[in-house]
Amino acid sequence: MSELNKVPLAAELLAEGKSFDVLFWVGCAGSFDERVKSVTRSFVKILNHLNISYAVLGTEESCTGDPAKRAGNEFLFQMQAMSNIQVLNGYGVKRIVTTCPHCFNTLKNEYPSLGGNYELVHHSTFLQELIDTGQLKMKESGSFKGQKITYHDSCYLGRANGVYEAPRKVLEVLDADLVEMKRCKTKGLCCGAGGGQMFKEPEKGTKDINVERTEEAIATGATVIAAACPFCMTMLTDGVKNKEKESTIKVYDLAELIAQNEGL
């Protein structure tokens, strides 16, 4: 992947005596999950296209500790967090952007008490900033013009941190028809992956929660379900497969939608 060859490493920039404005925190899903790697590539394409001053930690980045903490292992969380804080502080990192609400929430709300104080920006807000300042100008008659798109609110982005409008403003510039599910924003329905549930089978019941949420998305008549979280993306994609709608309904991250629209 040629665009990935252009990703600047914090260690290499430091060795060259260079600095960077923002650290892109890739996250475990963005690094290792085959589907979510596409989100990472799309966001990197946008950053490179706009000549944003950024860097990644590469192999120096470790899990934020979110899954361990949510599953009840506070000791492991603190070990992972303090290791990351040591690396981040070593590079003098001030601003962090991430495509994962779980990383965003943990770095923003859990790290300060352990000595990690940074300005956290979710990529939906970061993209909105680029659009508002005119750095990111959208093509007219792009790939999604006139298409029906529905947006699923991530719990850790929405209810936990109050980020509701930025993702929707990003979708608006695609010139698509944004259709809301009945349960959205502060009343949005969880995809079923938070709190460590991503890594286990669901409890017995009549219907999996991701299927329930996917049915709500399908009911809007949208051909695209927009997500802003790798956990949500996985659960919604599985829901679409469960309903056998893979050929007619696609699940995309905001960064993928922008990159596709711009032909990046």
C-alpha positions in Angstrom: 0.0 0.0 0.0 1.8 3.1 -1.2 -0.1 5.5 1.1 1.1 3.5 4.1 4.7 3.9 3.1 4.2 7.7 3.6 3.0 7.3 7.3 5.5 9.3 9.4 6.7 7.6 12.6 7.2 9.7 15.7 10.6 8.0 16.4 11.9 8.8 12.9 10.7 12.4 13.0 12.4 12.9 16.4 15.7 11.4 15.0 15.5 14.0 12.2 14.9 16.8 14.6 11.4 17.3 13.3 8.1 17.8 15.2 4.5 17.1 14.5 1.2 18.8 15.4 -1.0 15.8 16.0 -0.5 12.1 16.9 -2.7 9.6 15.1 -3.6 6.9 17.6 -4.4 3.9 15.4 -5.7 1.5 18.0 -5.8 -2.3 18.1 -8.7 -2.7 15.6 -7.2 -0.2 13.2 -3.9 -2.1 13.3 -4.9 -5.7 13.3 -8.6 -6.2 12.2 -8.6 -6.7 8.4 -11.9 -4.8 7.9 -10.9 -1.8 10.1 -7.5 -1.5 8.5 -9.4 0.0 5.6 -10.6 2.8 7.9 -6.9 3.5 8.9 -5.8 3.6 5.3 -8.7 6.0 4.4 -7.9 8.3 7.3 -4.1 8.3 6.4 -5.0 9.1 2.8 -6.9 12.1 3.9 -4.1 13.3 6.3 -1.5 12.9 3.5 -3.7 14.5 0.9 -4.1 17.6 3.0 -0.5 17.6 4.2 -1.5 17.4 7.8 1.5 17.5 10.3 1.0 14.2 12.1 2.8 11.0 13.2 2.0 7.5 14.5 3.8 5.6 17.2 4.0 2.4 15.2 5.2 -0.6 17.2 5.6 1.7 20.3 1.8 2.0 20.5 0.1 -0.5 22.8 -3.6 -1.2 23.6 -5.0 1.7 25.7 -6.2 -0.9 28.2 -9.9 -0.2 27.6 -11.0 -3.9 27.2 -9.1 -4.9 30.3 -10.7 -2.1 32.4 -14.2 -2.7 31.1 -13.8 -6.5 31.8 -12.7 -5.7 35.4 -8.9 -6.0 35.3 -7.9 -2.7 36.7 -4.3 -3.8 37.4 -3.7 -4.8 33.7 -5.3 -1.5 32.6 -3.0 0.6 34.7 0.0 -1.3 33.5 -1.0 -0.7 29.8 -1.9 2.9 30.5 1.3 3.9 32.3 3.4 2.3 29.6 1.6 4.3 26.9 1.8 7.5 29.0 5.5 7.1 29.3 5.9 6.9 25.5 3.4 9.7 24.8 5.0 12.1 27.3 8.5 11.1 26.0 7.5 12.6 22.6 5.8 15.6 24.2 2.5 14.7 22.6 -0.2 17.4 23.1 -3.0 16.5 20.6 -4.2 13.0 19.7 -6.7 12.0 17.0 -8.2 8.5 16.9 -10.8 6.7 14.8 -11.9 4.6 17.8 -14.3 6.0 20.4 -13.1 3.4 22.9 -9.5 4.7 22.6 -10.8 8.2 22.6 -12.8 7.8 25.8 -10.0 6.0 27.6 -7.3 8.4 26.6 -9.5 11.4 27.3 -11.1 10.4 30.6 -9.0 7.6 32.2 -5.4 8.7 31.5 -5.3 12.1 33.2 -5.4 10.6 36.7 -2.4 8.5 35.8 -0.4 11.5 34.4 -1.5 11.4 30.8 -3.0 14.8 29.9 -3.7 15.3 26.2 -6.2 17.0 23.9 -8.2 14.2 22.5 -10.1 14.6 19.2 -12.2 11.9 17.6 -11.7 11.7 13.8 -15.3 12.8 13.2 -14.6 16.1 14.9 -11.2 16.3 13.2 -12.8 15.9 9.8 -15.5 18.4 10.6 -12.7 20.9 11.6 -11.0 20.3 8.3 -14.3 20.9 6.4 -15.2 24.0 8.5 -11.8 25.6 7.9 -11.9 24.9 4.2 -8.9 22.6 4.2 -11.1 19.7 3.1 -13.2 20.7 0.1 -15.7 18.1 -1.1 -16.3 17.3 -4.7 -19.6 18.2 -6.2 -21.6 15.2 -7.4 -19.5 12.8 -5.4 -19.9 9.0 -5.0 -22.8 9.3 -2.5 -24.8 12.2 -3.9 -28.5 11.5 -3.4 -28.0 8.2 -1.6 -29.8 7.4 1.6 -27.3 7.2 4.5 -28.2 6.5 8.2 -25.7 7.1 11.0 -25.3 4.9 14.1 -24.2 6.7 17.3 -21.4 5.0 19.1 -22.1 4.8 22.9 -18.6 5.9 23.8 -18.7 8.8 21.3 -22.2 9.9 21.9 -23.6 9.3 25.4 -20.2 9.1 27.0 -18.7 12.2 25.5 -21.5 14.1 23.9 -20.2 14.0 20.3 -23.4 13.9 18.1 -23.3 16.7 15.6 -19.7 16.3 14.1 -20.4 13.0 12.4 -23.6 14.2 11.0 -22.0 17.4 9.7 -19.4 15.3 8.0 -22.1 13.2 6.3 -24.0 16.3 5.2 -21.1 17.5 3.0 -21.4 14.3 1.0 -24.7 15.7 -0.4 -26.4 12.5 0.6 -29.9 12.1 2.2 -29.2 11.6 5.9 -32.1 9.5 7.4 -32.2 9.0 11.2 -33.2 5.8 13.0 -35.9 6.2 15.6 -33.5 5.6 18.3 -30.6 8.0 17.8 -28.4 10.6 19.5 -29.1 10.6 23.3 -31.6 7.7 22.8 -29.4 5.7 20.5 -29.3 1.9 20.8 -26.0 0.2 21.6 -24.6 -2.2 19.0 -23.9 -4.7 21.7 -20.1 -4.6 21.7 -19.2 -2.1 24.5 -18.1 -3.0 28.1 -16.0 -5.9 26.9 -19.0 -7.6 25.2 -17.1 -7.4 21.9 -14.9 -10.3 23.0 -17.5 -12.9 24.2 -20.6 -14.6 23.0 -23.9 -12.8 23.9 -26.1 -14.1 26.7 -29.0 -16.3 25.7 -32.1 -14.4 24.5 -34.6 -14.1 21.7 -32.5 -11.8 19.5 -28.9 -10.4 19.4 -28.8 -6.7 20.0 -26.8 -6.0 16.9 -29.5 -7.7 14.8 -32.1 -5.5 16.5 -30.0 -2.4 15.7 -29.4 -3.5 12.1 -33.2 -4.0 11.6 -33.7 -0.4 12.7 -31.1 0.8 10.2 -32.7 -1.3 7.4 -36.1 0.2 8.2 -34.8 3.7 7.3 -34.4 2.6 3.6 -30.8 3.6 3.7 -28.3 1.8 1.4 -25.3 2.9 3.6 -25.0 2.6 7.3 -22.3 5.0 8.5 -20.3 4.2 11.6 -17.5 6.0 13.5 -16.3 3.1 15.7 -14.6 -0.2 14.8 -16.6 -2.1 17.3 -19.9 -0.8 15.9 -18.7 -1.5 12.4 -18.1 -5.1 13.2 -21.4 -5.6 14.9 -23.4 -3.8 12.2 -21.6 -5.7 9.4 -22.5 -9.0 11.2 -26.1 -7.7 11.5 -26.3 -7.0 7.8 -25.0 -10.5 7.1 -27.6 -12.0 9.4 -30.3 -10.3 7.4 -28.6 -11.4 4.1 -28.4 -7.8 2.9 -24.7 -7.6 2.0 -25.4 -6.9 -1.6 -27.7 -4.0 -1.1 -26.5 -2.4 2.2 -22.9 -1.4 3.0 -21.4 -0.4 6.3 -18.7 2.3 6.1 -16.7 4.5 8.4 -16.8 8.2 8.0 -13.2 8.3 6.8 -14.0 5.7 4.2 -17.0 7.7 2.9 -14.9 10.9 2.6 -12.0 9.1 1.0 -14.2 7.4 -1.6 -16.1 10.6 -2.3 -12.8 12.4 -3.0 -11.4 9.5 -5.1 -8.4 9.1 -2.7 
